């Protein structure tokens, strides 16, 4: 889940996968880069983003640290998050 707001706190609605960049920074052994496979907006400015390993990539058991960046026009934002694959 990703929440995207303006400096005023207002939600940023209507983003597409082209507005996001997701990169694994630290991966478990054998980990791979990812692509966005699906993106839903269940509430304005709140996005459910599903990622999958790139073709021929695998996810192994372990903890992954991801960087996600959002861009919309001249507006930019980023954060990091972790995922545990079991």
Secondary structure, 3 states (H helix, E strand, C coil): CEECECCCCCECCCCCHHHEEEEEEECCCCCCCEEEEEEEEEECCEEEEEEEECCCCCCCCEEEEEEEEEEECCEEEEEEEEEEEC
